[in-house]
Amino acid sequence: MNTFENLEFGLDTFGDVPTGHSGELLTQAQAIRATVQEAIVADQAGVDVIAVGEHHRPEYAISSPETVLAGIATGTEKIRLGSGVTVLSSDDPVRVYQRFATVDALSNGRAEVMLGRGSFTESFPLFGHDMEDYELLFDEKIDLFHKLLDEKPVTWQGTKRAPLNDMDVFPKTESGRLSTWVGVGGSPQSVIRTAHYGFRMMLAVIGGSPERFAPYIDLYRRVNDQFGHPTLPVGLHSPGFVADTDELARELMFDAYKEQRDRIGASRGWSPMGRDEFEHEASEGSLYIGSPETVARKIAKTVKSLDIGRFDLIYSGGPVDAGARLHAVELYGDKVIPMVREMLADQ
């Protein structure tokens, strides 16, 4: 039985543009600086990992995760630095590897990369890729990235990138291998591919009961064993927000979260989110929102039911007040994480 002694806690952000004291939207430059400050506070509060996502949209400020992580590296000491995710399909695997190996050097070995196809598709036309190649691009590029991790000269050939013939890539990491995750939305094919390459799996659970993802975790572990890979932790990330009380957390979060959710839903055929749906997700679904005790209790339940090794809270859902967001990071590290550990130790 898992004793959860090695359980890790992360914070994820897409660099959402927050609001200021008067309710005005900050600039994207201010949003990037706010993310760096939040990561510094998370480091001081004992959070294990900070992950920043890649987007190419006006409501998100971070399009270059590695650059932001390099800035975070210089102001932190212990927290690990990851992407969440790097859209590998529309990038070059060699450059992705080089940039993260550089962050790894700047942070004394704290970098990790999370690969994914991305939940939005703006990067494909932006960088000249055809959406008809959506699946093929990721299949080929993850294969090349997997070879690059050995830090040896690479020979590789595909159809969407120039071949490599005994080419070496620099810089090398001091540990000899870059820690790599794959962000998975819940398709069996994605789960199997992640296990095939021996990568860690991070499940993106943004709605509904987290327990419905148990079969995917079981599939990952079975396939991973079949390939003879060492046992690896499974992670899960979900949105939420921590404030001093349940009522304040929901008051601070509802309008911002609804704005973000409805904007995404309009392009995907979802109905606008009402207050009832929000409250249901907060109480029964995959929205971890409330006081430290409420959020800790819900995280502990998820960790125990799914037997996961890492939980990441997406703490910046929509245009939330910047000061409240920074306080949420403090509460997560100072109160939520110790409470979860205590709750699981008592099981």
N, C-alpha and C positions, 0 to 999 in steps of 0.2 A: 504494500500500500504506500502511496506517495505521502511522505511526511512534509512536503513543500518547503523543506529547509533551503532549497536553492531557488525558490520562486523569485522571479524578477519583476520589477514594476517599471513601466515606461510612460512617457508622455509623448503624444503625437500632435503635430500641428501642420496645417497647410499654409500657414502664414496668413490666415484670414485677416482682412483689414478691420481693426477694431474701431471703436468710437472713443472720443475724448470726453473730458469732464462735462462739456455742454451738449453732448449727444452728436457732435459732428464726426463724420468719418475722417480718420487720419489718412495721411498719404501712404502710399505703398512703401516709401523709404522709412517712414516712421514705424510702419508695421514690421518691417524687417528688423529694425533696431529693437522693437518691443520683443520680438521672438528671441533675439540674442539675450536680452535681459532676463526673460523668463527661463531660459536654459541655465543661466548663471544661478538664479534663485533655486531652480530644481537641483542643480549640483550641490548647492549648500544645504538643501533639505534632504539629501540622501536618495534622490530618485536614481534608478540604475541606468536608464537610457532616455535620450531625447531623440525623436525621429521627426524630420521635416520632409514634407511632401513636395512634389514637383507639379505645378500647374501653370497654365498659360492663359489665365482668365483675369478679368479686372478685380474680382472680389478676393483673389488670393495673390499675395505679394511675392511668393517664392517660386521662381522658375529655375533656379540653379541651387539645388540643395547643398552641393559640396562647398560652394562659396560661403554660404551661411554657416555651415558646419565648421569651416576653417576659422571664421570669426568667433564662433562659440569656443573652439578649441583653445584659443589664446586666453580666454577668461575663465576657464573651468579646470578642474583637477582630476575628477574621478568619473564623472558621468560619461557613458559611452555615447557615441555620436553616429546616428544612422539616418538613412533616407526612409521615406515612408509614403510613396515609393519613388524610385528612379524609373522613369518610363523608358525601359531598355529598347522597346520596339522602334522608337523614333530617334534613338541615340546611337553612338558608335561604341561597341563594347570595349574596344581598346582605350578610348578616351575616358569612358566611365571608370575602368579599372585604374588608369593612371591618376585620375582626379581623387578617387577614394584612397589610393595608396599614398597620395600626398597628404590628405587629411589624416591618415593613420600616422604619418611621420610627425606632423605638427602636434598631434594629440598624444604622442608616446604610446601608440598602439590601441587607441580607443575607437577607431572607426569600424563601422560595419555598413554594408550596403543591403538594401531591400529592393529586389527587382520586381517589376510588374509591367502589365500592359497599360495600366492607367484607367481610371474610371471616366475620364473625358478624352476626347479625340482631337483637340485643337492642335496638339503637337505634330500630328501627321501631315496636314497640309502646310503647316508652318515650316517644317523641315523637308518638304518635298517628297513625302511618302504617300503611296496610294492605299486607301482604306481597304481595297480588295486584297491587299497583302497583309492584313492585320494579323492573322494567325501565323503565316509563314515568317514574317519579320521576327516575331518573338521566338519561334521555334529555332530559327537559325542563330539568332544573336545570343540566346541563352546557352546554346551549345558552344559557341565561341568563348563566351565569358567563362564557362566552366573550365575550358582548357587553359585560359589565362591564369586561373587561380593557382595552377601548379608552379607558376613563376619560372618556367623553362621556355626555351625557344618553341614557338608554335607553328605548326603546319596545319592549315585549315582552308576549306573551300566551301562556299555557299553560292547562292544566286543573287543575293541582295547587298553584297559587300565584296570589295576586292579580296582575292585570296591572300593568305599569308603563307610564306614558304620559309620555314626555319627562322622566323623573325622573333627577336627578343623584345620585351617590353619593360620599360622602366618608369618610375623607381620600383625597387623591390620593397616589400614590407620587412620589418625586422623580425616578425614572428614567422614569416615564411608562407602565410596564407591569410587572406582577407575573409573575415567572417561574413557569410552571405545568407540572406533570407529571401524567400519569395512570397509576395503578397498574393493571397488566393481569395477569390470571391465566393468559392463554394462549388465549382464544377469538378466532377470526378477526374476529368482529363488533366486539369491544372494540378490537382492533388498528386496524381500519379507521376506527372512530369517532375514535380518538385522532389518527390521521394527518389525518383530515378537518378537525379543528379546529386543526391545526398545533401540538398540544401535544407535549411530550417524553414518551417512553414508558419506564416502569420495569417490567420484567418480574419478577414474583414467582416465583422458582424455588426451591421448598422440598423437592424430592425428585426422584430420578432423575438421569439425565445432563443437564447443562446444554445439551449440543449439540443435544438434541431440540427446543430452542426456536429454532434457526436459521431455520426457515421463517417464523416469526412476525416475526423481525427483518427478513428479506428482504421480507415483505409490507408491513410498516410503511414501509420505505424506498421501495418501489415506489409505494405509494399517496401517500405524502408528496410524491414527485416529480410524480405526476400532478396533484396539486392546486396545484403550483407553489410549495410552501412551501420556505423555506431548509432546507438540510441540518441536522438536529438530532442531538445525541448520543442513543444508546439506553443505558439503564441496566439493571442487573440486581441484585437483592438476594436474598441467601440466608443461612440461619442458619449460625452457627459459633461458635468460641471459641478464644482464643489463650492459651497458658500457656507456661511456660519449656521444657517438654518435651512430646512427644506423649503419653506415658503420663499425665502430670499433667492435661493438657487433657481427655483422655477420662475420667479418674477424676472430675474436677470436674463434667463435663458430663453424663455418662450418666444418672444418676438423675433429675436435674432435667429434662433434655430428654425422657426417657421419660415422666415424669409429665405434662408439658405435652402431648406428642404423643398419649398415651393418653386424656387428658381430652377433647381435641378429637376424636380418633378414635371415642370412644364415641358421640358424637352424629352421626357420619357413616358408621358402619358399618365402620370399619377394625378390623382385628385388632390386639391389643396388640403393641407393638414389642419385639422381642427383641434381645439383644446382637448377634447376627449381622447383623441389618438395620442396626443402628446403625453397626457397623464397616464394612459395605459402603458406606453413605452417606458415611462419613468418608473412605473410600479411593477410591471410584469415583463417588459420587453428588454431591449438592448440599449436603453438610454440610462446612463449611470449618473443621476442628478440628485442633489440634495445636500444635507449636512454631512460632515465627515463620517459620522456613524452610519447614516443611511447608505452612503456610497460604499463604505467598507463592508457592510453586511451583504450588499448585493454582489460586490466583487468576490468576496469569500465564497458565496454560494456558487457563482459561476466557475471559479477555480476548482472547487471541490467536485462539482458535477461533471466537469469536462476533463479533469486531471491535467491541466495545462501547466506549463512552466514559466509563462510570462504573460502578464496582462498590461496592455497599453491603453491609456485613456486619451481619446481625442478631445482635448480640453478647449478648443477654440472654435466652436461651431457657429459661424456667422459673425456679424458685427457686434460683438459683446464689448462692454466697457473695458478699456485697457487696464484700469486699476483693479477692477473685479477679477479680471483674468489673471493678473499677477498674484492676487491673493489666493485664487483657486489653486495655483501651482504650489504656493506655500502650504496650504491646507492638505493637499494631496501628499506632499512629502513628509510634513511634520506630524500629521494626524492619521490620514487614511491608511497609509502603508503600515505603520505600526499596529493599527487596529486590526487590519486584515491578518497580519502575521499572528497576532494574539488569538484571533478567532479560530484560525486554522490549527494552531498549536493545541487548542482546547478540544478539538474534535476527537 
